[in-house]
Amino acid sequence: MFAHTPHHPGDPILSIQGHYRDDTRPAKANLTIGFYYDEQGRVPDLASVVTARDTVAAHPRTPGYLPMGGDPSYCAAMKTMLFDAEPGSPLFERIATIQTLGGSGALKVGADLLKGLYPQASVHVPGPTWDNHRSIFQGAGFEVGTYPYFDAETGTVAYDALLSHLESLPEYSVVLLHACCHNPTGTDLTPEQWDEVIRVLQRRHLLPFLDLAYLGFAHGVDEDRYLLRALVQAEQPFLLAQSCSKIFSLYAERIGSLSVFCADAELARRLHGQLEAAVRRNYSSPPAYGARIVDTVLRTPELLLQWQDELNGMRERIRQARVALGEALARHDTGGYDWGFLQRQNGLFSYDPGLGKTADRLRDEFGVYILPTGRICVAGVTSDNTETIARAFATVMAG
Ligand code: LMR
């Protein structure tokens, strides 16, 4: 039995974490996984979340399973937060939202839903993208293609190639779009470019599936929802996988949501039923705790304000880390290497395939861990390790 089990080479992101933990060098730095770290290098407990935890602890609920689609109060609060849809409004009724196991769970349930509804469709992800996108959609039985996204020569979105690729896709193809803070490149489309993409999606009858794991980390909660709003305005149905991991610093609670914007309320009810069925087949129903915390934050006006401030603070700290690293690099001889990408890119990540080629050296000689693709988690840069990282980057790029 099991003799044919193939070796699993490990996950390109998660498996590195064990190696990093086992590294005993004191001056090591982890710029691999997408965690938001504070200035002390810790994954923080947000003050709004700490208060919400206390509130939840003070009001325990009778144990029992949540509904398959999760905590209804959380789902409603999430709809309002993401879509500005007030309960009872026509827009609210047109959105089917369920609670999910983080953003990955939302992608998986959405993929299963689409495989049932469009079994012949293929899914198209940006090149490059978060590795797990491909795995999740392939795991749901889809063929996964890649559309051009990043032009490494110019460090910008390969916009013309992206558009013409979308034009060439078969009708009813699923197109995975990063709503903001593209992972791994940190490089997003402008609102005007999104408008044009939406026109192509509509003309070609393509189905957008948005991934939104970093809301508020690029420019702010409102600005970062541009694509959602534009799709709603264009009356374009879409799926939205959303994660609370980074934005509430709730990683282990596995809390996120999946929404489907539909043509009308009756369709949304049917979609909600199909989403519940997909959850039941996968894990029956989600856990309660993370949903109660996020729901408490979103429904308590002072906690909501506090959380928005904290989110703005996280974004600002990442921006400052980019500046500090850029300034530190400028003090070194880096052989004329262009580090401008650090300031141009958005959100948790920066991306530079040239730097990625030095990942082994950075790890072995300096204890600085980045992904070999060239993705670095900028939030891992703190005032304590900026100089170590700059010296490491400078050494490997200059020589
Ligand atoms: C990342 O991209 O590093 C995060 O989203 C963590 C993960 O699950 O890969």
Boltz pocket constraint, residues with backbone or C-beta under 6 A from the ligand:
constraints:
  - pocket:
      binder: B
      contacts: [[A, 13], [A, 14], [A, 32], [A, 33], [A, 34], [A, 35], [A, 130], [A, 132], [A, 183]]
      max_distance: 6.0
